[in-house]
Amino acid sequence: MKKQAAIVLPMSLVIGASVGTMTPTSVAAQPGPPCTGTNHCVDVTIAGGAIRPVPAVVVTGRNHQIYWRITTAGYSFASPPQPIGVAFKQPSSINDNGRMPVNEFPCNRVSPTLFHCADANSTLGSVRSYQYSITVIDAAAHRIISDPWVVNK
């Protein structure tokens, strides 16, 4: 009986290993930044040709990092010459009454599926809401746009 059990165990390991190599890695499983403390992670999911609703990012403190991660395969953040993947709207009557501090949100595209912005939150202590756009493109280069908010407290 022991010999038979010894033969079955290695076979199951070989079968499990070969199945694991055939399974594609999902976009969400890719390594990224830690999502704790002063790091905020926003998952961007596309369904039915639209970005699913993105909740407001609430920042309570100075110098936080915000990362947007595309979790749906086949999409990427737009890069120039298209509008960049995450871009804060110009200050206006609906966007913090036109009072956005200079360099409040420096941003960069880290990879096709990861975008980063630093949030200085230079007005700490007063609630300010900033609208931004998320622009992703599909395999055919069609733009898909959503306009959520960051709220600094």
N, C-alpha and C positions, 0 to 999 in steps of 0.2 A: 504494500500500500504506500509506503514512503517513497519508493521509486516513482510511482505514478504521479504523486503529488509534486515531486521535484520536477518532473517533465512538464506538467501543466503550468506551473508558475512561470518558467522562462518563456513559454509560448505566449502567455497572456501579456507579459512585458513586451515582447516583440510586436504583438498585434496592437497593443496600446500605443507603442512608440510610432508605428507606421501610420496609424490613424491620426495621431497628433500632428504629424508633419504634413498631412494632406489638408488639414483644416486651415483656412486662411485666417490671419490675425484680423480681428475687427478693429475699426478705427478707434473705438473707445478704449481698447486694450493697449494701445500704444503708450509708451512712457511719456510723462509730462510733468509739469510742476506739482509740488505738493499743494493741496487745497486747504490749508489750515492757517491759522494765525492771520497775518496780514496779506496772505494770498487768497484771492477769490477766483473760483473757476466757474465759467459759464458754459454749459453744454449747448451747442447749436445743433439742432436736429431738423432735418428737412423731411417733410412728408407731403405727398400730393402736390409737389412743385412749389411749396411755400415753406418758409422757416416757421417752425412751431413757435408759439408765444414764448418769449424770453422774459423771465421775471426781472424786476428792477434790481440792480446791484446796490446794496446799501453799505456804505463805507463809514465807519465810525472811528476815525483816527487818521493821522498823517501818514503819508508815504506807503500806501498800499499798492499791491500789484494785482492787476486783473488779467486773467487769461481766458480767452474764448477758444473752445475746442470743438471742432466739427466732429460729430459722432455718427454721421451718416456717410457711408462709403460712396465715392463717385463725385464728391463735391470738394471745392477748395475755396479759400479766401481769395478774393480778387486782389490783384496787384496792378501797379501802373502798367499801361496807361488807363486802365479801368479805375473807377473809384476804389480806393484801398479798402481792405476787408473790414476794418472798424475805423470809423471817422466820426469825431464829435461835430455836431451841428454848430453853425455860427451862433453866437449869442443873439437872442431875439426876445420878443415879449413873452413867448412861451418857453424859452430856454434860459432860465435863471434871470429873466428880465434884462438880458444884455450885459450881465455883470461877470461873465466867466473870466477868471484870472488868466493872464498870459502863461503859457506852458503848464497849464493845470493837468493835461493828459498827453504826455509824449507817448507815441505808439510805434510799434513795429511788427511786421509779419515775421514770425519766428520760423514757420514752415508752412506748406500749403494748407495744413489743417490746424495750425495753432497761431493765435494772434495775441499780442501782449500790449497792455497800456499801463503805465505807472499813473497813479492817482495821488497827486500831491496833497489834496484836500487842504489847501492853504487857507480856507475860510473856516477851519474847524470851530465848531460851536454854533454855527448858523446853518440851518437846513437849506441846501441848494440842490436843485434838480437839473441834470444835464441830459439832453437827448442826444443820441448818437445813431449812426446807421451801421448795420451789419450787411455787408455785401458778399455773397458767395456766388460761385459760378459752377455750372454743371459741366459735364463732359463736352457738350456742344457750345460752351462759352456763353450760355444764357445767364443773365444776372438775376439773382433773387435777393430781394432787399427787405429788411425789417428795421423798425425804428424804436428800440426800447430806451430805457433810462438808467442813469447812475444817479443815486441820491447820496450826497455827502452830508454828514451830520457832524 
